[in-house]
Amino acid sequence: MKCSDYGIVIVIVHNQNLRNILRYHKAGAKDGGEDIDRPVEDKGEIQIRNSFTALLDFLGRLGYLLDIGVIMPKEVEYFEYFIKESKEEPAIVRYAQIYDFRLFAILLDKLRILPPDLSETKAAYYDEFR
């Protein structure tokens, strides 16, 4: 019995490769011109990017719920490991910044652990409602 029998894919990505996988695929101004027009076409890269998108989206929903007062910071402690690991990985923070995961930035702000790189992303969320 293998994980693939159940449609489960386990991928180990080295931190060195994560920056490349989570790159801004259209390049240009947002990415400093790196990897210009290098689309994401590899099936494995797409799955990894989709996983990080789902993770940041989920964490962002927690941020939204914190922001509107439905849950309290104590209720987010269960996810503390994933939140801190995401916040501490530069490639993930960069991905959140480039692809505008505003609610993820709100989560980190509400937990008082917002990295400076996501300050503008957080501000954009609040500017939207002014």
Buried (B, 14 or more C-beta within 10 A) or exposed (E): EEEEEEEEEEEEBEEEEBBEBBBBBBBEEBBEEEBEEBEBEEEEBEEBBEEBBEBBEBBBEBBBBBBEEEBEEEEBEEBEEEBEEBBEBBBBBBBBBBBBBBBBBBBBBBBEEBBEEBEEBBEEBEEEEE
